[in-house]
Amino acid sequence: LFGFAVKIIMLCPGIFAPYRHCAYYDPELTESLKYILVVGVTGGGDEGKGTMIRNTIGMVSGLPPACRCRFIVCNNEEGHRLEML
């Protein structure tokens, strides 16, 4: 059980320690934006499921507090391009 808890903490650090934003951040800065797009590039077969989950949690944790525009998270999976052809 302890090993499982350690593995969860290692794979998902964003759950327990939220991302710190700049001290000078003002929500009005996002009013003029249409959207914010965060793209995470993955290596496909080189990375495991745990790495994918950790990267996705990291991208979502970048959401600015009181954001006044759309916040879009996109996983760009580079490993299986040849399989799609």
C-alpha positions in Angstrom: 0.0 0.0 0.0 2.9 2.4 0.8 4.5 1.6 -2.5 1.3 2.4 -4.3 1.0 5.7 -2.5 4.6 6.7 -3.4 4.0 5.8 -7.1 0.8 7.9 -7.2 2.7 10.9 -5.7 5.6 10.4 -8.3 3.2 10.1 -11.3 0.8 12.9 -10.3 2.7 15.7 -8.6 0.3 18.4 -9.8 -2.5 17.0 -7.6 -0.7 17.7 -4.4 1.4 20.8 -5.2 -0.5 23.2 -7.5 1.5 25.3 -10.0 2.5 28.7 -8.7 1.6 31.6 -10.9 3.4 34.9 -11.2 2.9 37.3 -8.3 1.9 40.0 -10.7 -0.8 38.1 -12.5 -4.0 39.9 -13.0 -7.1 38.1 -14.4 -7.8 41.2 -16.6 -4.8 40.2 -18.7 -6.8 37.3 -20.2 -9.8 39.4 -21.1 -8.4 40.5 -24.5 -7.5 36.9 -25.4 -9.8 34.6 -27.4 -8.3 31.4 -26.0 -5.1 30.0 -24.5 -3.9 26.7 -26.1 -1.4 24.5 -24.2 0.2 21.8 -26.4 2.0 18.8 -24.8 4.1 16.8 -27.2 4.6 13.1 -26.4 7.0 10.6 -27.8 4.4 7.9 -28.4 5.9 4.4 -27.8 8.9 5.9 -25.8 6.7 7.1 -23.0 4.4 5.1 -20.7 0.9 5.8 -19.6 2.1 7.3 -16.4 4.2 9.9 -18.2 1.2 10.8 -20.4 -1.0 11.3 -17.3 1.6 13.3 -15.5 2.1 15.6 -18.6 -1.7 16.1 -18.9 -2.0 17.0 -15.3 0.9 19.5 -15.6 -0.8 21.1 -18.6 -4.2 21.4 -16.9 -2.5 22.8 -13.7 -1.3 25.7 -15.8 -4.8 27.1 -16.0 -4.6 30.7 -14.6 -6.8 31.5 -11.7 -10.0 33.4 -12.7 -9.1 33.0 -16.4 -11.5 35.0 -18.6 -10.9 33.2 -21.8 -11.1 29.6 -23.0 -8.3 27.3 -21.9 -7.6 24.4 -24.2 -5.3 21.5 -23.5 -4.0 19.4 -26.5 -1.9 16.3 -26.4 0.1 16.0 -29.6 1.0 12.3 -29.8 4.0 11.9 -32.2 4.6 8.2 -31.9 2.0 6.6 -34.2 2.0 8.8 -37.3 3.1 5.9 -39.6 0.3 3.7 -38.3 -2.3 6.4 -39.3 -1.2 6.3 -43.0 
